[in-house]
Amino acid sequence: MSNIVLLLSTNLQKEVMSFYANNFVERKAPGVIFAAKLPDTAITMYKSGKLMFQGGGAEREAARWGNIEVTNTQKSSAIGAKGDILPDGFASMSVLGSDETGTGDYFGPITVAAVYVPASKIELVNELGVKDSKMLTDDYMRKIAPDLRATCVHSVLVLRNEKYNELQSRGYSQGKMKAMMHNKALKNALSKMAPEKPEHILIDQFAERGVYYNYLKNEREIVRDDVLFSTKAEQLHVSVATASILARAAFLKEMDRLSEIVGTELLKGASAKVDALAARIWRGQGEEFLRSVTKWHFANTEKARKMK
């Protein structure tokens, strides 16, 4: 299915709405100001002035209004991504993407999100402000996350510190924990969207394919069909960028909860300032309390021990 996007002036937007008035359909999605449906083409106009045509007649209808901008994939080699070779036109396909955050933070959980963005919603998700989460502020991700959750089928998992430390003490590596979470989030999302299936699944790669599936060898259900792995995956499909944002929003929410329990704002990362804060919490509230809000096996623990 073709996806064609035009950027229109205000006057031309009015002409489009008048021209397709008899084909108007109600669309209450965020950012949409007009939508129409022809037998072979869906037409959607956004507040930004972008006009999207989807379907067999997309080129024909777009040609009425201006120069055509066809949505194409961004080649993984162009951005330095490593992993599987993606199909041509991948960025325009219906994809279930997954990503995680919190893995390098001493305080707080690991969170994983899986998000399905069908081709028909790619432009809408872009309109809602999605891009590589590393380019967005935490406040901005908090702001757009509710609309993204309302728009896309998703699953978000939070591995809190108590469970993380228990698994780690039983010999689970962080890689194994992440693989289990990705697999479960993908299973949840696939169940929610059934009977619809994605054209592909894209996992933001943190381990080679063989290593990833070895982590999952004892799981009863393993998602394998149409799975692709790539680093920098959030730049290759909007589904992974959206997953990154929802995972980050969940991480921030849990950090807020923990900060309230501790009585001070917890710091992100694993810096010397984090060590000093950990030492202060240890002195004031004890070792077990500090353990309950941290990834205890991190080197920060021993650094805090020497400072307390």
C-alpha positions as CSV (number, residue, x, y, z in Angstrom):
1,M,0.0,0.0,0.0
2,S,1.3,3.4,-1.0
3,N,1.8,6.2,1.6
4,I,2.1,9.7,0.1
5,V,2.4,12.8,2.2
6,L,2.0,16.4,1.0
7,L,2.6,19.6,3.0
8,L,-0.2,22.1,2.1
9,S,-0.8,25.9,2.6
10,T,-3.9,26.9,4.6
11,N,-5.8,27.9,1.5
12,L,-5.1,24.6,-0.2
13,Q,-6.2,22.7,2.9
14,K,-9.6,24.4,2.6
15,E,-9.8,23.4,-1.1
16,V,-9.0,19.8,-0.2
17,M,-11.7,19.7,2.5
18,S,-14.2,21.2,0.1
19,F,-13.2,18.8,-2.7
20,Y,-13.6,15.7,-0.6
21,A,-16.6,16.9,1.5
22,N,-18.9,14.3,0.1
23,N,-16.4,11.6,1.2
24,F,-15.9,12.9,4.7
25,V,-15.5,10.3,7.5
26,E,-15.2,10.9,11.2
27,R,-11.7,10.5,12.6
28,K,-11.2,11.5,16.3
29,A,-7.5,10.7,16.4
30,P,-5.2,13.3,17.9
31,G,-3.9,15.9,15.4
32,V,-6.4,14.9,12.7
33,I,-8.6,17.8,11.4
34,F,-10.1,16.2,8.3
35,A,-10.5,12.7,6.9
36,A,-12.1,11.3,3.8
37,K,-12.5,7.7,2.3
38,L,-12.6,6.9,-1.3
39,P,-13.1,3.3,-2.6
40,D,-9.4,2.9,-3.1
41,T,-7.8,5.7,-1.0
42,A,-7.9,7.0,2.6
43,I,-7.2,10.7,3.0
44,T,-6.1,12.3,6.3
45,M,-5.2,15.9,7.0
46,Y,-3.3,17.0,10.1
47,K,-3.0,20.2,12.1
48,S,0.5,20.6,10.8
49,G,-0.7,21.0,7.3
50,K,0.4,17.5,6.2
51,L,-2.0,15.6,4.0
52,M,-1.6,11.8,3.7
53,F,-3.0,9.5,1.0
54,Q,-3.0,5.8,1.5
55,G,-4.1,3.0,-0.8
56,G,-4.1,2.0,-4.4
57,G,-5.3,5.4,-5.6
58,A,-2.8,7.4,-3.5
59,E,-0.7,8.7,-6.3
60,R,-3.7,9.7,-8.4
61,E,-5.2,11.7,-5.6
62,A,-2.0,13.2,-4.4
63,A,-1.2,14.4,-7.9
64,R,-4.2,16.7,-7.8
65,W,-2.6,18.8,-5.0
66,G,1.1,19.1,-5.4
67,N,4.5,17.4,-5.6
68,I,4.5,13.9,-4.2
69,E,6.7,12.9,-1.3
70,V,6.7,9.2,-0.9
71,T,7.6,7.7,2.5
72,N,10.7,5.6,2.0
73,T,12.8,3.5,4.4
74,Q,16.0,4.9,5.9
75,K,18.8,2.5,5.0
76,S,20.2,1.0,8.2
77,S,23.8,1.4,6.8
78,A,23.2,5.1,6.4
79,I,22.8,5.6,10.2
80,G,25.4,3.1,11.2
81,A,22.9,0.5,12.5
82,K,24.1,-3.1,12.8
83,G,22.0,-6.2,12.6
84,D,19.6,-7.8,10.2
85,I,19.1,-6.4,6.7
86,L,15.7,-4.8,6.6
87,P,13.3,-5.1,3.6
88,D,13.0,-2.3,1.2
89,G,10.3,0.1,2.3
90,F,10.6,-1.1,5.9
91,A,9.8,2.3,7.4
92,S,6.4,2.3,5.7
93,M,5.4,-1.2,6.8
94,S,3.2,-2.4,9.7
95,V,5.6,-3.2,12.4
96,L,5.6,-4.3,16.1
97,G,8.7,-2.8,17.7
98,S,10.2,-3.2,21.2
99,D,12.8,-1.3,23.2
100,E,13.9,-1.0,26.8
101,T,15.3,1.6,29.2
102,G,16.7,1.8,32.7
103,T,19.4,-0.7,32.2
104,G,22.3,1.7,33.1
105,D,20.5,3.4,36.0
106,Y,21.5,2.4,39.5
107,F,18.2,3.6,41.0
108,G,14.9,2.4,39.5
109,P,13.6,-0.4,37.3
110,I,14.2,-1.8,33.9
111,T,11.1,-1.1,31.6
112,V,10.3,-2.7,28.3
113,A,7.6,-1.6,25.8
114,A,6.3,-3.3,22.6
115,V,4.2,-1.1,20.3
116,Y,2.4,-2.0,17.1
117,V,2.2,0.8,14.5
118,P,0.4,-0.2,11.4
119,A,1.1,1.5,8.1
120,S,-2.2,3.4,8.4
121,K,-1.0,5.1,11.7
122,I,2.6,5.9,10.9
123,E,1.8,9.5,9.9
124,L,-0.5,10.0,12.9
125,V,2.2,8.7,15.3
126,N,4.7,11.1,13.7
127,E,2.2,13.9,14.1
128,L,2.0,13.1,17.8
129,G,5.7,14.0,18.1
130,V,7.5,10.7,17.9
131,K,11.2,10.5,17.0
132,D,14.2,8.9,18.5
133,S,13.7,9.2,22.2
134,K,17.4,10.2,22.7
135,M,16.4,13.5,21.0
136,L,13.5,14.1,23.3
137,T,13.4,15.4,26.9
138,D,11.8,13.4,29.7
139,D,9.1,16.0,30.2
140,Y,8.2,15.9,26.5
141,M,8.0,12.1,26.6
142,R,5.7,12.2,29.6
143,K,3.5,14.7,27.7
144,I,3.1,12.7,24.5
145,A,2.9,9.2,26.1
146,P,-0.8,9.3,26.9
147,D,-1.8,10.0,23.3
148,L,0.6,7.3,22.1
149,R,-0.9,4.7,24.5
150,A,-4.4,5.7,23.3
151,T,-3.4,5.4,19.6
152,C,-1.4,2.2,19.5
153,V,-1.7,-1.4,20.6
154,H,1.1,-1.8,23.2
155,S,2.4,-3.7,26.2
156,V,4.6,-2.1,28.8
157,L,6.5,-4.1,31.5
158,V,8.2,-2.8,34.6
159,L,10.8,-4.9,36.5
160,R,11.0,-3.3,39.9
161,N,14.2,-3.4,41.9
162,E,13.2,-6.0,44.4
163,K,12.4,-8.5,41.6
164,Y,15.5,-7.5,39.7
165,N,17.8,-8.1,42.6
166,E,16.1,-11.4,43.3
167,L,16.7,-12.6,39.8
168,Q,20.2,-11.3,39.7
169,S,21.0,-13.2,42.9
170,R,19.7,-16.4,41.2
171,G,22.3,-16.0,38.4
172,Y,20.2,-14.2,35.8
173,S,22.2,-11.7,33.8
174,Q,20.7,-8.4,32.8
175,G,20.7,-9.6,29.2
176,K,18.6,-12.6,30.1
177,M,16.1,-10.4,32.1
178,K,15.8,-8.1,29.1
179,A,15.2,-10.9,26.7
180,M,12.5,-12.4,28.9
181,M,10.8,-9.0,29.1
182,H,11.0,-8.3,25.4
183,N,9.5,-11.7,24.7
184,K,6.7,-11.3,27.2
185,A,5.9,-7.7,25.9
186,L,5.8,-8.9,22.3
187,K,3.5,-11.9,23.3
188,N,1.2,-9.5,25.1
189,A,1.0,-7.1,22.2
190,L,0.4,-9.9,19.6
191,S,-2.4,-11.2,21.8
192,K,-4.0,-7.8,22.0
193,M,-3.9,-7.1,18.3
194,A,-5.0,-10.6,17.2
195,P,-6.1,-11.7,14.6
196,E,-4.2,-8.9,12.9
197,K,-0.5,-9.7,12.5
198,P,2.5,-7.3,11.9
199,E,4.4,-7.6,8.7
200,H,7.6,-7.7,10.8
201,I,8.7,-7.5,14.5
202,L,11.8,-5.3,15.1
203,I,13.7,-5.6,18.4
204,D,16.2,-2.9,19.3
205,Q,19.2,-5.2,19.4
206,F,21.1,-5.6,22.7
207,A,22.3,-9.1,21.9
208,E,23.0,-11.2,18.8
209,R,20.1,-13.3,17.6
210,G,21.6,-16.6,18.9
211,V,22.4,-15.2,22.3
212,Y,18.9,-13.6,22.6
213,Y,17.2,-16.9,21.9
214,N,19.6,-18.8,24.1
215,Y,18.4,-16.6,27.0
216,L,14.9,-17.7,26.2
217,K,15.5,-21.5,25.8
218,N,13.5,-22.4,28.9
219,E,10.5,-20.2,28.0
220,R,7.3,-22.0,27.1
221,E,6.4,-19.6,24.3
222,I,9.0,-17.8,22.3
223,V,8.2,-15.1,19.7
224,R,10.2,-16.0,16.5
225,D,8.1,-15.4,13.4
226,D,9.2,-12.4,11.3
227,V,11.5,-11.1,14.0
228,L,14.3,-8.8,13.0
229,F,17.1,-7.3,15.2
230,S,18.9,-4.0,14.6
231,T,20.8,-1.5,16.7
232,K,19.6,2.1,16.4
233,A,16.2,0.5,15.6
234,E,14.3,3.6,16.9
235,Q,15.7,5.4,13.8
236,L,14.5,2.6,11.4
237,H,10.8,2.4,12.3
238,V,8.5,4.6,14.3
239,S,7.2,1.6,16.2
240,V,10.5,1.2,18.1
241,A,10.8,5.0,18.6
242,T,7.3,4.8,20.2
243,A,8.2,1.8,22.3
244,S,11.3,3.7,23.5
245,I,9.1,6.6,24.6
246,L,6.5,4.5,26.4
247,A,9.3,2.5,28.1
248,R,10.9,5.8,29.2
249,A,7.6,7.2,30.5
250,A,7.0,4.0,32.6
251,F,10.6,4.3,34.0
252,L,10.0,7.9,34.9
253,K,6.7,7.1,36.6
254,E,8.4,4.4,38.7
255,M,11.2,6.8,39.6
256,D,8.6,9.3,40.8
257,R,7.1,6.6,43.0
258,L,10.4,5.6,44.5
259,S,11.5,9.2,45.0
260,E,8.3,9.7,47.1
261,I,9.1,6.7,49.2
262,V,12.7,7.7,49.7
263,G,11.7,11.3,50.4
264,T,14.1,12.9,47.9
265,E,14.4,13.0,44.1
266,L,16.4,10.0,42.9
267,L,19.0,10.7,40.3
268,K,19.2,8.9,37.0
269,G,22.4,7.2,35.7
270,A,25.3,5.8,37.7
271,S,27.5,8.8,38.3
272,A,29.5,10.0,41.3
273,K,26.5,12.1,42.4
274,V,24.5,8.9,42.4
275,D,27.1,7.3,44.7
276,A,26.9,10.2,47.1
277,L,23.1,10.1,47.2
278,A,23.2,6.3,47.7
279,A,25.6,6.8,50.6
280,R,23.2,9.4,52.2
281,I,20.2,7.1,51.9
282,W,22.3,4.2,53.3
283,R,23.3,6.3,56.4
284,G,19.8,7.5,57.0
285,Q,17.6,4.6,56.1
286,G,19.8,1.5,56.1
287,E,21.2,-1.1,53.7
288,E,18.0,-3.0,53.1
289,F,16.1,0.1,52.2
290,L,18.8,1.2,49.8
291,R,18.8,-2.3,48.2
292,S,15.0,-2.0,47.6
293,V,15.4,1.0,45.3
294,T,18.6,0.1,43.4
295,K,20.2,-2.5,41.2
296,W,22.3,-3.8,44.0
297,H,25.1,-5.5,42.1
298,F,26.2,-2.3,40.3
299,A,29.6,-0.9,41.3
300,N,27.8,2.1,42.8
301,T,27.0,0.0,45.9
302,E,30.6,-0.5,46.9
303,K,31.4,3.1,46.2
304,A,28.5,4.2,48.4
305,R,29.6,1.7,51.1
306,K,33.0,3.5,51.3
307,M,31.3,6.9,51.6
308,K,28.6,6.2,54.1
